[in-house]
Amino acid sequence: MQIRTNPDKARCELSGGGYKAVVETPATVTIPHAAAPVTVACSAPGFRRTVNSLNATSSGWIWGNSALIIATGGAAALGLAVDHALGSDWTYRPDVTVDLDVERKRQVLTHSRNGGSDLELEAR
């Protein structure tokens, strides 16, 4: 799977089902099928941290094997078991792009009750 971010050079942490990886984008990763769902948390200087979730979807082979099992009266169940064991019955999208939002600082101005000096803060 190809992981991209906008902007490039973001740090992404992937985790799920015992799987963990940290990459700098753009990057190509191989994610185990059993890790689904996988959380992708990306961050870059000047941008807000963004979190997405990746889910594996069933491939067409699972339906093909199911049809063969019905057509052969269960004799093709071995094909379904092998595909499941190898993880070929589930797939991830070939690529994902995570758009990071610019971190905007807001100025917060406060006044003291006794007329003292003002305090200026930056909120993120």
Secondary structure, 3 states (H helix, E strand, C coil): CEEEEECCCCEEEEEECCEEEEEECCEECCCCHHHCCEEEEEECCCECCEEEEECCEECHHHHHHHHHHHHCCCCCHHHHHHHHHHCCCEECCCEEEEECCECCCEEEEECCCCCCCCEEEEEC
